[in-house]
Amino acid sequence: MMIGWEGPRRVHGALIHVDIIDAKIWIQRDGTEDGIAGELEDAGVSRSDIVLGFREPSVRPYTGYAVA
């Protein structure tokens, strides 16, 4: 979670949002410095089981990860 203040503006929200849809891991938001996809790969998850949901569908075929 991101919680705190940025100047006069209150900040509160999820740093990472991940869903499991049709047996694939959909990364909907990734605000981490290194990226959660790499961590998932290091943990043994295949690139074909990871969808970068925060990327436009037309761009996903070029990411090296699953399209959907």
Secondary structure, DSSP 8 states (H G I E B T S, - for coil): -EEEEETTEEEEE-SEEEEEETTEEEEEEE--SS-HHHHHHHTT--GGGEEETTS-TTTGGGSSSB--
